[in-house]
Every structure is written in structure tokens, then in C-alpha cells.
């Protein structure tokens, strides 16, 4: 049974079992609720992975930078090995945008880092997909926009295959819609700092390419094509090599959506990496929670609901 505490919790704080005894922890916007000591411990785990995964061992942007304010709107996914050591993370961010006259949140898939000793462990799908699909469940299965900035062929292909209505992809049939372009313009105008892109970077709207992308704190992540992890499907590798200038430091800006069909594909493909039972249970409980909680809260007439409804007594007094 869902407890009142569960029904009223504002942010995700979940753990899911992965293969090999690993554990995946997901914390949503920890800067807004996590005690300072726990927040410092989380940042220490992220920085440990950064030191193992990058030559410089540091990052000047994002949640791993040590700036607590960067965790206010971030959703952190951390993978711990059987011994409890952090081995990979993804720092996602919810971007405030507008579409067709209404506010909309875009989930930026963010920075993924994996300890080199564990890069053959099939963690990419878990890091990119698991959190997105649990958030989708929490949002009552309403389509959720996602964005991704990358020059890595393996990531470019994974996003192309994992979500729906993705642009750009190697498939010429996938065209850029008004929604893609409108959201991309807002992301480039308002949210560059989230993915470490400087003001001097130029955006090619027709091809969805950020030119000279690595000047806003992400400098340590720039890499030549030969060093970028490749996708098993060579079409993604060839698209990146042909379209991006790796010497200059270009990135694709991909936009797509989390939908029920995409969730079904993720569940099927990720069964080797994350416990299918654990994922299905979490997904179902979050979806149920998002549907049941408003009903229970509505019929609890003596419980305030913020802007939606004050306490019953307050309403009566206001009418007198």
C-alpha cells in the first residue's frame, strides 16, 4: 500500500538493482532537499568517477564541479558496484522552456561518465534511459521531451534508438519539426551553461549542430573522432564523422520524446543490464502513485493542496 509520505514526496529518491550485483541510485533535485553532508558525499562520488574517466580529472561545469546550486535542478543517476564504489553517473537537468504558448520541461540527458574499468558493462542504456522512463511514469505517462548534446557516436545512436520523434538521426525520413526547432532555439538561448557550451559557439539550425561547442567549461571532454566510443551500428559512426568537425569541437543537439512505445522498447532492451522485475515494479508504482495521489488528496478535504486548494476551513472563512 502507498503510504501518505510516499504519495506526497515531491522528488524521486529511488534505487534499482542492476546486473552483477550493481545498484543504481536516482535522486531528483537533491540540492533542494538533501542535507548538506549527504550532498557533499554525493558530489564526492561524482568527482571520484570524473577523476577516473578524464585525463584532467576535473570538470568546471555541472553537478560534479562542486557547486551545490547546480544540484537544485539536476537529476543524478549513480551506479555503484557490488562493493558500493561509484563507477558511473549521469547528471540530467530539467530545462524550463515554452512550447505553443505553454510552459514545458525538457529533460536534458546530460553528462555521462563511466569509470574506464567498467565501460564494457553495458551501463549506457541504464544511465540514459532508466531515469527518463521513471520520470515518464511519475508524469502519468504523458510524453516527456528530452534533449541531448553529444559528439560521441555510441551516445548519438543510443538516443536515436531509445526515444521517439528524435532529430537529428541518420534516417533522412526523420525531419525537424517546428517543435524541435523552437525548443532547440530556447535551449541554445537560455541553457548553454547546463551542458558547458560557451557564448561563442554557433548553432547550425538546419543540421542541429553546435559549432565550437567546448568552450564553456566542458573543454576537458573534447576528443578526436578516433577516441570517441563507437556504436555497434556503423551508420551512427559514419554520420558523426561526416557531419561533425572534431578538430573544432562540434556537437549534435538531439531532441526527442519519451513515450509509452519508447518505454516498452527500453524495458525489452535493458533486461540484460537492469533487473526487469525491479524496473517494472518501480515503473508501475510511480505510475500508480501519480494517478492515485491526486484522487486521495482531493478527497482529503481538510488537507491543503497549495495553489490548487487551501484547507477546507480556510476556504469557508474566505467565503464568509
Helices and strands as residue ranges (DSSP letters): H 4-8, E 13-17, G 19-21, E 23-28, G 30-32, H 36-53, G 63-65, G 68-71, E 74-80, E 86-99, E 102-114, G 116-118, H 124-125, I 126-130, H 131-138, E 144-150, H 153-162, E 164-167, H 178-190, G 192-195, E 202-204, E 209-211, G 219-221, G 225-227, H 234-243, E 251-258, H 260-269, G 270-272, H 276-299, H 312-319
